[in-house]
Amino acid sequence: MKVSVVIPVINEASAIARSIDLAWKAGADEVIVADGGSSDATVEICQQMRCQVVQSAAGRGIQLHAGAGEATGDVLLFLHADNWLVENAIQQIKSLEPDADGLFGGFEQRIEHSGWMFRWIERGNAWRVNWRGLVYGDQAMFVSKSLYDSVGGFSEIVLMEDLAFSQKIKAQRRKDKTNSRPQLLPGRTHVDARRWQEAGPIRQTFKNWCLATAYLFGVDPAQLAERYGRHDR
């Protein structure tokens, strides 16, 4: 089983080298960085490392779609630039039994902050995978290439691409009358706490819930992206 890691970036010069390096150490067979128009040293750093750089318009769904289009692996793992994997993470995927429905899942998280509120956020995110069947991007989402292609891949939207993709998988499995739920592997994937630290954990979590709810009620992802804001602005 060959696993391709796809990392979307915009101005991630301070974080991208760590994510790429630890993806290889975690067992990646291929690393693809999908750049959405960085103006800092992100691309230059990537070009000095062992990875393929793909250029696209800005927006996570757009960038992930572009990166996945270049991937050659049997399984695609989508990793945020400010996340990083532990050494045995990808081996955990390779150890899974083949599933006729196709592999789909993510990893348990460790948000890089010692506060007790962050442990509750981690548990809540794990609950969402196990009980609602929704994997989000900061859980290092992975999916077999065959399943990815069968649902049309990521929607080319600037935000909420992970929620939209999880919904596609749920709909496909409901149509196929299978009861498969996403795999939640022990991992872990480590998550930078920068957004929660900037806004406060309760406020940022509430904001994330509101944005997801608005998307489910049909609000344009481009409008939601403006409210969410880019990390570099």
ABEGO torsion letter per residue (X at the ends): XBBBBBBBBBGAAAAAAAAAAAAAAAGBABBBBBBAGBABAAAAAAAABBBBBBBBBBEAAAAAAAAAAABABABBBBBBAABBBBAAAAAAAAABBBBAAEBBEBBBBBBBBABAAAAAAAAAAAAAAAAAGBBBAAAGBBBBAAAAAAAGEBBBBABGAAAAAAAAAAAAAAAAGBABBBBBBAOBBBBBAAAAAAAEAAAAAAAAAAAAAAAAAGBBAAAAAAAAEBAAX
